[in-house]
Amino acid sequence: MSGNVVVDREILLVVHTGRRSNVSLAREVAVRFAAAGIALRVLADEAAALDPAFFAAVVKADEQAAEGTELVFVLGGDGTLLRAAELARPAGVPVLGVNLGRVGFLAEADSDALYEAIATVVDRGYRVEERMTLDIVATLDGDVLERTWALNEASVEKSMRERILDVVVEVDGRPVSAFGCDGVLVATPTGSTAYAFSAGGPVVWPDVQALLVVPSNAHALFARPLVVSPASVVALEVDAGGHPAVLCADGRRTVELPPGARVEVVGSPTPLRLIRLRDGVFTDRLVEKFSLPVQGWRGPAAD
């Protein structure tokens, strides 16, 4: 397709190109969208692995990548979707994930439903829901070290395996507890099924507005996960006389934290928009993705 063609609909395609099978599927996706008159953009660092005959434009992976598109179509696992989210969120564009990985909790469809997902997009039969994100600021003595955001979680963790991270947890300007640990996570409901879940946090339904504070391997009596208001400001202070730490957002963006650093996490006014192809309840998704045992369930009595 020529880059000079004017189209009414355009999609940004983001692909985990590290697998040959994914590249083959990307070609099938491109063919079907092209047949429906929908143009595709691809990212510059992925273009070399894809067939140039089937995309209209190549763009840099920056905040303008998804500007003007209808949606971002993702082929890969949750890591690929989180990468796509970095491009979609600034543009206010929704993301549709087709899981080609393992659990794929963020994805809306598995690979066996790929063509159904394409048809639903072509027919504009999808709906969009908004998910809470986090705004994160790291400072040292009032000087900003980093500003970033996260869909799943912000984690402050020890930077050396053999050391303990000493941290103070603060909520709404008041200290809650201080302890040694491997780290502390502040997660969204979306992130409650990711790293926070592995660290012992609760699963929170995505329509519940809340923030989770989850210590990881804390050496303290009071180090249970906390569920706080979505309007709360959660701060994590690294002991000034202790060891350095590292701040990580969604496992993708990291910054070194010197002793004495402070990380503040708040609910962001800018959500991530996710596409849903069909109505369904989160309970069913949870049972399916985690293969939870539900044998013996009888359901409510009939009227």
Helices and strands as residue ranges (DSSP letters): E 9-15, H 20-35, E 38-43, H 44-47, G 52-54, E 57-59, E 71-76, H 78-91, E 95-99, E 109-110, G 111-113, H 114-122, E 127-131, E 134-140, E 143-150, E 153-158, E 165-171, E 174-181, E 183-187, G 190-193, H 195-198, E 211-216, E 226-228, E 233-238, E 245-249, E 253-257, E 262-267, E 272-276, H 282-290
